[in-house]
Amino acid sequence: MAILTTGFNISQSGLTPDAVNISFSGMQLTVDAPAVSQGGITLAGGANADIVTTGASKSAFLYIINKSTSAGGSITIRDTANAFARLAPGEFAFFPVDVSTTINVLEVGSKSTDIEYCYFTKA
Protein backbone atom coordinates (compact mmCIF):
# COMPACT_ATOMS: atom_id res chain seq x y z
CA MET A 1 0.00 0.00 0.00
CA ALA A 2 1.00 3.58 -0.60
CA ILE A 3 -0.09 6.91 0.87
CA LEU A 4 -1.47 9.75 -1.24
CA THR A 5 -1.15 13.05 0.65
CA THR A 6 -3.53 15.79 -0.44
CA GLY A 7 -4.19 19.44 0.31
CA PHE A 8 -6.64 22.09 -0.80
CA ASN A 9 -6.88 25.85 -0.41
CA ILE A 10 -9.53 28.24 -1.68
CA SER A 11 -10.19 31.80 -0.59
CA GLN A 12 -12.04 34.87 -1.79
CA SER A 13 -12.91 38.32 -0.53
CA GLY A 14 -14.98 41.14 -1.90
CA LEU A 15 -17.84 39.08 -3.33
CA THR A 16 -19.82 38.61 -0.13
CA PRO A 17 -19.90 40.43 3.22
CA ASP A 18 -17.77 37.65 4.74
CA ALA A 19 -14.47 36.43 3.35
CA VAL A 20 -14.29 32.74 2.48
CA ASN A 21 -11.26 30.68 3.39
CA ILE A 22 -11.34 26.89 3.07
CA SER A 23 -8.06 25.11 3.63
CA PHE A 24 -6.77 21.72 4.67
CA SER A 25 -3.53 19.89 4.19
CA GLY A 26 -2.00 16.60 5.08
CA MET A 27 -5.07 14.42 4.45
CA GLN A 28 -3.73 10.95 3.75
CA LEU A 29 -5.51 8.52 1.44
CA THR A 30 -4.39 4.89 1.28
CA VAL A 31 -3.97 3.58 -2.26
CA ASP A 32 -2.82 0.27 -3.77
CA ALA A 33 0.24 -0.36 -5.88
CA PRO A 34 0.41 0.31 -8.72
CA ALA A 35 -0.95 3.46 -7.15
CA VAL A 36 -0.93 5.78 -10.13
CA SER A 37 -2.17 5.44 -13.69
CA GLN A 38 -1.83 8.60 -15.70
CA GLY A 39 -2.21 9.85 -19.19
CA GLY A 40 -2.91 12.67 -21.48
CA ILE A 41 -5.14 12.90 -24.51
CA THR A 42 -6.13 15.45 -27.10
CA LEU A 43 -9.79 15.36 -28.06
CA ALA A 44 -10.85 16.71 -31.43
CA GLY A 45 -14.02 18.82 -31.50
CA GLY A 46 -17.01 16.70 -30.47
CA ALA A 47 -14.87 13.61 -29.73
CA ASN A 48 -15.03 11.54 -26.56
CA ALA A 49 -12.87 8.94 -24.79
CA ASP A 50 -12.99 6.66 -21.77
CA ILE A 51 -10.22 7.56 -19.33
CA VAL A 52 -10.98 5.40 -16.28
CA THR A 53 -12.63 2.02 -15.91
CA THR A 54 -12.38 0.90 -12.30
CA GLY A 55 -12.09 -2.78 -11.45
CA ALA A 56 -14.99 -4.80 -10.13
CA SER A 57 -13.70 -4.65 -6.55
CA LYS A 58 -11.85 -1.32 -6.25
CA SER A 59 -12.85 2.35 -6.31
CA ALA A 60 -10.45 5.12 -7.31
CA PHE A 61 -9.63 8.79 -6.86
CA LEU A 62 -9.46 10.74 -10.14
CA TYR A 63 -7.64 13.99 -10.90
CA ILE A 64 -8.40 15.56 -14.28
CA ILE A 65 -7.40 18.92 -15.75
CA ASN A 66 -8.34 20.67 -18.98
CA LYS A 67 -4.85 21.80 -20.09
CA SER A 68 -6.08 23.78 -23.07
CA THR A 69 -5.49 27.50 -23.28
CA SER A 70 -8.38 29.95 -23.35
CA ALA A 71 -8.74 29.22 -27.06
CA GLY A 72 -9.34 25.51 -26.34
CA GLY A 73 -12.60 23.75 -25.79
CA SER A 74 -14.53 22.66 -22.71
CA ILE A 75 -15.08 19.06 -21.68
CA THR A 76 -17.97 17.27 -20.03
CA ILE A 77 -17.14 14.51 -17.56
CA ARG A 78 -19.66 11.70 -17.46
CA ASP A 79 -20.23 8.17 -16.27
CA THR A 80 -22.03 5.60 -18.39
CA ALA A 81 -25.38 7.38 -18.13
CA ASN A 82 -24.93 10.92 -16.79
CA ALA A 83 -22.89 14.05 -17.38
CA PHE A 84 -21.93 15.47 -13.99
CA ALA A 85 -19.22 18.10 -14.54
CA ARG A 86 -17.91 20.51 -17.16
CA LEU A 87 -14.35 21.84 -17.21
CA ALA A 88 -13.40 24.98 -19.12
CA PRO A 89 -9.75 25.52 -20.13
CA GLY A 90 -7.54 25.62 -17.02
CA GLU A 91 -10.13 24.06 -14.68
CA PHE A 92 -9.59 20.82 -12.78
CA ALA A 93 -11.46 18.28 -10.63
CA PHE A 94 -10.50 15.69 -8.03
CA PHE A 95 -13.16 13.21 -6.92
CA PRO A 96 -13.78 9.57 -5.98
CA VAL A 97 -14.95 7.11 -8.63
CA ASP A 98 -17.18 4.23 -7.53
CA VAL A 99 -16.49 0.55 -8.17
CA SER A 100 -17.04 -0.60 -11.78
CA THR A 101 -17.62 2.93 -13.09
CA THR A 102 -16.33 4.12 -16.44
CA ILE A 103 -15.44 7.81 -16.69
CA ASN A 104 -15.76 9.32 -20.15
CA VAL A 105 -14.78 12.81 -21.30
CA LEU A 106 -16.50 14.62 -24.17
CA GLU A 107 -15.28 17.75 -25.95
CA VAL A 108 -18.47 19.82 -26.08
CA GLY A 109 -17.64 22.22 -28.88
CA SER A 110 -15.61 22.18 -32.04
CA LYS A 111 -12.12 22.88 -30.69
CA SER A 112 -9.21 20.59 -29.94
CA THR A 113 -8.86 20.08 -26.17
CA ASP A 114 -5.86 18.78 -24.19
CA ILE A 115 -6.62 16.74 -21.07
CA GLU A 116 -4.32 15.27 -18.44
CA TYR A 117 -5.54 12.84 -15.82
CA CYS A 118 -4.29 10.60 -13.06
CA TYR A 119 -6.17 8.06 -10.98
CA PHE A 120 -5.27 6.33 -7.76
CA THR A 121 -6.81 2.96 -6.86
CA LYS A 122 -8.22 2.90 -3.31
CA ALA A 123 -6.79 0.31 -0.94
N, C-alpha and C positions, 0 to 999 in steps of 0.2 A: 504494500500500500504506500501511497505517496500523499503528501499534504499540499493542497492548493491554498495559498494565503491571499485573501482578497481585501480590498479597501474601496471606499466610495466617499466622495465629497461633493456636495452641491450647495450653493449659497446664492442668494439674491437679495437685493435691497432696492427700494425705490418703486416697486410695483404694488406693494400693499403697505398698510400702516405698520406692519411688523416685518422685520427682516426674517428670512428663512435661512437656516443653516442646518443641514443634515450631514452628518459625518460619522463614519466608523472605519476602523482599520483593524487588521490582525485577525479577522474572522478566518477560521481554518476549516476547510472542507476536505474530507478524506476521499481520495480517488484511487482507482485501481491502475496498475501498470498493465499495458502501456497507457499512461495517464492522459496523453495528449494526442489528438489527431487534428491536424490543421491543414488548411488549404487556401487557395485563392482561385477565383474564377472571374471571368469577364462574361457578362451576359449581354447579348445583342438586344436591341429594342424588342420588347414583347416576349423574350425568351424566358425559360424557367429551368431550374435544376434542383435535384435533391442534394442536400448537403449533409444531412445526418439521418441515419436510420439506426435507432438504438436497438440493442439486442433484446431478446425476449425476456431476459431476467434482470437487466440493468437499466437504470435511468442515467441521464447525463446532465452536465451543465454546458450551455452553449454561449459562446461569445461570437458576435457577428458585427462587422462594421462595413458601412458603405464607403469605400475608399475613393470614390469618384470626386472630382472637383465640382464646383458649383454648376458647371456646364453638363455634368453627368446626369443620369437618371435616378429615379427613386425605385426602391424595391419593396415588395410586399412579402412578409414572412407568413407562411401558412403551414398548417398540418394537412393531413389527408383531406379534410373536409372544410376547414375554416381559415380565412385570413384573419390574423390577430395583431399584426403590427406593420407599420410602414416606416422605412428609413430613408430620409433624404440624404443627399451627399454630405458626408462628414458625421452622420449620426451612427450610434452604436446601440447594441442591446446585450444584456447578459441575463440569462434566465434558465431555469431547470426544464428539462425535456423528459416527459414521462416514458415509461417502459414501452417498447414497441411502437414508438411514434416516429414517423418520417417528417423531417422539416424540409420544406421546399421554398425556394426564393423565386420571385417573379419580377422581372423588370416591367414596370407599369406604364412606360411611355414608349418612346421610339429612339432612345439614346443608349449608347453602350455604357454599361455600369460595371465598375470593379468592386468585388466583394472579397473580404478576407474573413475567415472564420476559424474557430478553434473549439473543440469540445472535449470535455473531461468526463470520463465514465465514473459514476458514483461507486464507491466501495460498498 
